Amino acid sequence: MDVFFREWERRAPGETRDVGRARALASALGLLAPDAPVLTVVGSKGKGTTATYASAFLGAAGLRVCTVTSPGLRSHRDRIRVDGRAVSGEELALLADVLEEAMAALPPPSNGYLSPSGLFTIAGVLHAGRVDAEAIVLEAGMGGRSDEAALFPPDVAAITPVFREHAGVLGDTAAEIAEEKLGVAGPAAHVLSAPQSAGVTAVLGDVEFVGSGGSGLPPDLLPAGLGRAGAELGVAAARRLPGVTEPAPGAVRDVLSSIVLPGRLSWHDVPGSATRLLIDSAIDRTGVAAALTAARETWGTIDHVVVCLPDHKDLEGAVTELEALPVTFVRLPLPHLRFTHALPPGWDVVDSPAITPESLATLGHRVVVLGTVYFTGHVLDVVDADTERLYVTSASRRRS
C-alpha cells in the first residue's frame, strides 16, 4: 500500500496536502464526473454511521452502492466497500497499481503532497466505475471544501454534528468549521443536517434539518446511543439521492436489521478469556458519557476503561466522566497524532503494542474501550472482530 502513503510520509515540515494535484490525478483517471450519483457525508462526529445507514438504505432500494470511509477499521480494505463488503486484497492492489501509474505521469510534487485519505477516496471512485456502482457514498476525511471528497460534487450532502475540532486548521470556532464543512456541497446539492448548535445552525442557513424521527424508521431499526441521529440523517439523505425509489418496508427491514457497526457501541469477547469489551469511538465528553451509560445498563458495573484520545480530542471532558473509574491511557505511534496533555496521576499509561488479548483479560470481565477510530480499529484487530461486511442486501446474497 506504499502508493497511498508515499508522499505523505515524505512530506516536509509544515507541508500540507495538495488538493489541486489530487484533482489533476482524478482528472487523468477520468473520474471528475462519476457516472453514479454521489452522496457525501461531512461533520465532526458520526460520519461512519451516517454513511453506513445511507448505503444500506440505498442497497434496500435495489442499488449497487460503493462506499468510501476513512479511516479503515481493521485494514485499508475496509475503506472501500461494495454493498457493505470490504474490497479484497487483490482488488485494492489493482487499484493501487492504477494510481501508481497515473501518479507517475503527473509533475513531481511542488506545493504539497497527495494525502492518504484523498488517494483512498480517488481509488474508491475508480472502483465504483469498475463495478458499475449505481450510487457512491463518500465519507469526507477531516474537512469539507478542503477535502478531496469535494473533487466529486455531491448530489446530496449530509452534515453530522459539528463541533470545535481541529481548531486552527479548519477554523477557530465551530461556526467557522461548519462553514468549511458546508463547502463540500456545490450550488446544486441537496444539503441535509443533523441537529446542530445555535451557532452552527445559523451558518448552515436553510438546509434541511433531520431531527428525531426524521428517517421514518421504526426505533428497532436504529442504533442505540448517539449513533441514532447519524443513522436517521443517513436514511433521510439517501432518500434525496436522484433516482432513488422508496424500497418496500420488508426490504428496508431485511437490510437495515443486518447492519453491524464495529467500534460504535459494539460488544466483543476477548479470545481465550471471560473478558467482554464495549468498544466505542467516543472522542468527547458526551460520547464518553453515553458509552459508560450503555455499559452500566448492560453490566451494572465497569471493571476498567481503556482510552486513547490525542491532544485535539476532548481529553478534559473524558477525564471528568472517567474520574471514579480505573483507566489505562493508550498512546498511538502515529506521527500526526500528539499525546502531550497532562493525565490524572492514577491512570496507567501504555503504548498501543501493549494492548493484547492477554493484557485486556487482566483488566477484568467488563472493560470499556474508548477513543479515536485509529485506536478502536486497533483493538478490533487485536480481538479479531469481524469487520468484513457492514450490512447484507438480497442482491449481494445472490452474488455470493
C-alpha positions in Angstrom: 0.0 0.0 0.0 3.0 2.2 -0.4 1.4 4.3 -3.1 -1.3 5.6 -0.7 1.2 6.9 1.9 4.4 7.6 0.0 4.1 11.4 -0.5 2.6 11.9 3.0 5.5 10.0 4.6 8.0 12.1 2.7 6.3 15.5 3.4 8.4 18.4 4.6 7.7 20.1 8.0 4.7 22.4 7.6 3.7 21.0 4.2 0.0 20.5 3.5 -2.0 18.2 1.2 -2.2 19.4 -2.4 -5.9 19.1 -3.4 -5.1 20.7 -6.8 -2.7 17.9 -7.6 -5.3 15.4 -6.4 -7.7 17.0 -8.9 -5.2 16.5 -11.6 -4.9 12.9 -10.7 -8.6 12.3 -10.7 -8.9 14.1 -14.0 -6.2 12.0 -15.6 -8.2 8.9 -14.5 -11.4 10.3 -15.9 -13.2 10.4 -12.5 -14.2 14.0 -12.0 -17.7 13.3 -13.4 -18.7 9.9 -11.9 -21.4 8.0 -13.7 -23.3 7.3 -10.5 -24.9 9.9 -8.2 -22.8 10.9 -5.1 -23.9 11.3 -1.5 -21.1 12.9 0.6 -21.0 12.9 4.4 -19.1 15.6 6.4 -19.1 16.6 10.0 -17.2 16.1 13.3 -18.8 13.0 14.7 -21.0 10.2 13.4 -19.9 10.2 9.8 -19.3 6.5 9.6 -22.7 5.6 11.0 -24.4 8.1 8.6 -22.5 6.7 5.6 -23.4 3.1 6.6 -27.1 3.7 7.0 -27.2 5.8 3.8 -25.5 3.0 1.9 -27.7 0.3 3.5 -30.9 2.1 2.6 -29.8 2.6 -1.0 -29.0 -1.1 -1.0 -32.5 -1.8 0.2 -33.8 0.3 -2.7 -32.0 -2.1 -5.1 -28.9 -0.1 -5.9 -25.4 -1.3 -6.1 -23.5 1.0 -3.7 -19.8 1.8 -3.4 -19.0 3.3 -0.1 -15.7 5.0 0.8 -15.0 5.7 4.5 -11.9 6.9 6.5 -10.0 5.5 8.2 -10.4 1.7 7.9 -11.5 -0.4 10.8 -9.0 -3.3 10.8 -7.3 -2.8 7.4 -7.2 -0.5 4.5 -9.6 -2.8 2.6 -12.3 -1.5 4.9 -12.1 1.9 3.4 -13.7 0.9 0.2 -16.8 -1.3 0.2 -19.4 -2.6 -2.3 -22.8 -3.4 -0.9 -21.3 -3.2 2.6 -18.4 -5.7 1.9 -14.8 -4.6 2.0 -12.8 -4.9 -1.2 -10.5 -7.9 -1.4 -6.7 -7.5 -1.1 -6.4 -8.3 -4.8 -8.9 -5.5 -5.7 -7.1 -3.0 -3.6 -3.7 -3.9 -5.0 -5.1 -3.5 -8.5 -6.4 0.0 -7.6 -3.0 0.8 -6.1 -1.3 -0.2 -9.4 -3.6 2.1 -11.4 -2.9 5.0 -9.1 0.8 4.3 -9.2 0.8 4.5 -13.0 -1.3 7.7 -13.1 0.8 9.4 -10.4 4.0 8.7 -12.3 2.7 10.7 -15.2 2.0 13.8 -13.0 4.6 16.5 -12.5 6.5 15.9 -9.3 5.1 17.4 -6.0 5.9 21.1 -5.5 3.1 22.6 -3.4 2.2 19.8 -1.1 1.6 16.0 -1.0 -1.2 13.6 -2.1 -2.9 12.7 1.2 -3.6 9.0 2.0 -7.3 9.7 2.7 -7.6 11.6 -0.6 -6.0 8.8 -2.5 -8.3 6.2 -1.0 -11.2 8.5 -2.0 -10.0 8.6 -5.6 -9.4 4.8 -5.5 -13.0 4.3 -4.2 -14.5 6.4 -7.0 -12.3 4.5 -9.5 -13.6 1.2 -8.1 -17.2 2.4 -8.2 -16.9 2.8 -12.0 -15.2 -0.6 -12.4 -18.0 -2.4 -10.6 -20.8 -0.4 -12.2 -22.0 1.1 -8.9 -25.3 2.8 -9.1 -24.6 5.1 -6.1 -21.5 6.4 -4.4 -21.3 7.3 -0.7 -18.2 9.2 0.3 -17.3 10.0 3.9 -15.0 13.1 3.9 -11.9 13.0 6.0 -11.1 16.0 8.2 -12.6 18.8 6.1 -15.2 19.9 3.6 -14.3 22.2 0.8 -10.6 21.4 1.6 -11.2 17.7 1.4 -10.6 15.6 -1.7 -14.2 14.4 -1.4 -15.1 17.9 -2.8 -13.5 16.9 -6.1 -16.7 14.9 -6.7 -19.5 17.4 -6.3 -22.3 15.6 -4.4 -25.9 15.4 -5.5 -26.7 15.2 -1.7 -24.6 16.3 1.2 -25.2 15.1 4.8 -23.7 17.1 7.7 -23.3 15.3 11.0 -22.9 17.3 14.3 -20.1 19.8 14.0 -18.1 21.0 17.0 -14.8 22.7 17.6 -12.4 20.0 16.4 -9.2 20.7 14.5 -9.4 24.3 15.7 -6.9 26.5 13.8 -6.9 24.1 10.9 -10.4 24.2 9.6 -11.4 27.3 11.6 -11.2 28.8 15.0 -14.9 28.3 16.0 -17.5 25.6 15.5 -19.3 28.0 13.2 -16.2 28.6 11.0 -15.6 24.8 10.9 -19.2 24.3 9.9 -18.8 26.8 7.0 -15.8 24.8 5.8 -17.7 21.6 6.0 -20.6 23.0 4.1 -18.2 24.0 1.4 -18.2 20.4 0.2 -21.6 21.0 -1.4 -21.9 22.8 -4.7 -24.9 25.0 -5.5 -26.9 22.1 -7.0 -26.5 19.8 -4.0 -29.4 19.0 -1.6 -28.0 19.5 1.9 -29.3 17.9 5.0 -28.0 18.2 8.6 -28.4 16.6 11.9 -29.4 19.0 14.7 -26.7 21.5 15.5 -25.7 24.1 18.0 -27.2 27.6 17.5 -24.0 29.0 16.0 -23.6 26.2 13.5 -27.3 26.3 12.6 -27.0 30.0 11.7 -24.1 29.2 9.4 -26.0 26.3 7.6 -28.9 28.5 6.8 -31.8 26.9 5.0 -30.5 23.3 4.8 -32.9 20.5 5.6 -32.6 19.5 9.3 -33.3 15.9 10.2 -34.5 15.6 13.8 -35.5 12.6 15.8 -38.0 10.5 13.8 -36.9 12.2 10.6 -36.0 9.0 8.9 -39.4 7.5 9.4 -37.8 4.2 10.5 -39.2 2.3 13.5 -36.9 2.6 16.5 -35.8 -1.1 16.5 -34.1 -0.5 13.1 -32.0 2.4 14.5 -28.8 2.1 16.7 -28.7 2.9 20.3 -27.0 6.0 21.8 -25.6 8.9 19.9 -25.4 7.0 16.6 -29.2 7.2 16.2 -29.0 10.8 14.9 -26.4 9.8 12.3 -28.5 6.8 11.2 -31.6 8.9 10.7 -29.6 11.5 8.8 -28.1 8.9 6.5 -31.5 7.4 5.6 -33.1 10.8 5.0 -30.1 11.8 2.8 -30.3 8.5 0.8 -34.0 9.2 0.1 -32.9 12.5 -1.6 -30.4 11.0 -4.0 -31.6 11.3 -7.6 -33.3 8.2 -9.0 -33.9 6.5 -5.6 -37.3 4.9 -5.3 -38.7 4.1 -1.8 -38.0 0.5 -1.1 -40.6 -1.9 0.3 -40.8 -1.9 4.1 -39.8 -5.6 4.1 -36.6 -4.8 2.1 -35.8 -2.0 4.5 -36.2 -4.2 7.5 -34.2 -7.0 5.9 -31.2 -4.9 5.1 -31.1 -2.4 8.0 -31.6 -5.2 10.6 -28.4 -6.8 9.2 -26.2 -3.7 9.9 -23.3 -4.1 12.2 -21.3 -1.1 13.4 -17.9 -2.3 14.8 -16.4 0.3 17.1 -19.7 2.1 17.7 -21.2 0.8 20.9 -20.2 -2.7 19.7 -19.7 -5.7 22.0 -16.8 -8.2 21.7 -15.4 -11.1 23.5 -11.6 -11.2 24.2 -10.4 -14.5 22.7 -9.4 -17.1 25.3 -10.8 -15.3 28.2 -14.0 -14.3 30.1 -13.5 -10.6 29.3 -16.1 -8.8 27.3 -15.4 -5.4 25.7 -17.7 -2.5 24.8 -15.9 -0.6 22.1 -16.9 2.9 21.1 -15.2 5.6 19.1 -16.1 8.3 21.6 -13.9 11.4 21.3 -15.7 13.9 23.6 -17.4 14.1 27.0 -20.8 13.5 25.6 -19.7 10.4 23.7 -17.8 9.0 26.7 -20.8 9.6 29.0 -23.1 7.8 26.5 -20.8 4.8 26.3 -20.5 4.5 30.1 -24.2 4.6 30.4 -24.7 1.9 27.8 -22.1 -0.3 29.7 -23.7 0.2 33.1 -27.2 -0.5 31.7 -25.9 -3.9 30.5 -23.4 -4.8 33.1 -24.3 -2.8 36.1 -20.7 -2.0 36.8 -17.5 -1.4 34.9 -14.2 -3.0 35.8 -11.8 -0.9 33.7 -11.7 1.7 30.9 -9.1 1.8 28.2 -9.0 5.1 26.4 -7.0 6.8 23.6 -7.5 10.5 23.0 -4.9 12.6 21.1 -4.4 16.2 22.0 -7.0 17.5 19.5 -9.8 15.4 21.1 -11.8 16.3 24.3 -9.5 14.7 26.8 -10.6 17.2 29.6 -14.2 16.1 29.1 -13.3 12.5 29.2 -11.3 12.9 32.4 -14.4 14.4 34.1 -16.6 11.4 33.1 -13.9 8.8 34.0 -13.0 10.3 37.3 -14.2 7.4 39.5 -13.0 4.6 37.2 -9.7 2.7 36.8 -8.3 3.8 33.5 -5.5 2.8 31.1 -4.5 5.5 28.7 -3.0 4.4 25.4 -0.7 6.3 23.0 -0.6 5.5 19.3 2.7 5.6 17.4 1.3 7.8 14.6 3.3 10.9 13.7 0.2 13.0 13.0 -1.2 12.4 16.5 0.2 14.1 19.6 -0.2 12.9 23.2 1.3 15.7 25.3 -1.6 16.7 27.6 -1.3 16.0 31.3 -3.1 13.0 32.6 -4.6 12.2 36.0 -1.9 10.7 38.2 -3.8 7.5 38.9 -4.0 6.5 35.2 -1.8 3.8 33.8 -0.1 4.9 30.5 1.0 2.4 27.8 1.8 2.4 24.1 -0.6 0.6 21.7 1.6 -2.5 21.2 0.9 -3.3 24.9 -2.8 -3.8 24.1 -3.1 -7.6 23.5 -5.8 -10.2 24.3 -3.7 -11.2 27.3 -3.4 -7.7 28.7 -7.1 -6.9 28.1 -8.0 -10.0 30.0 -6.1 -8.9 33.1 -8.3 -5.8 33.4 -11.5 -7.6 34.5 -14.5 -9.1 32.9 -16.3 -5.8 31.9 -14.0 -3.4 30.0 -14.9 -0.3 28.1 -12.6 0.8 25.2 -12.9 4.4 24.0 -11.1 6.8 21.7 -10.2 7.7 18.2 -11.2 5.4 15.3 -7.5 4.6 14.7 -7.4 3.1 18.2 -10.7 1.4 18.3 -9.8 -0.2 14.9 -6.6 -1.4 16.5 -8.5 -3.1 19.3 -11.0 -4.6 16.9 -8.0 -6.1 15.2 -6.5 -7.4 18.5 -9.7 -9.3 19.3 -10.1 -10.4 15.7 -13.6 -8.8 15.3 -15.5 -9.4 12.1 -15.4 -6.2 10.0 -15.7 -7.8 6.6 -19.3 -6.8 6.0 -21.4 -4.0 7.5 -24.8 -5.0 6.0 -26.2 -7.5 3.6 -28.6 -6.9 0.7 -30.6 -9.5 -1.2 -28.6 -8.7 -4.3 -25.3 -9.3 -2.5 -26.6 -12.6 -1.2 -27.3 -13.7 -4.8 -23.8 -12.6 -5.9 -22.3 -14.5 -3.1 
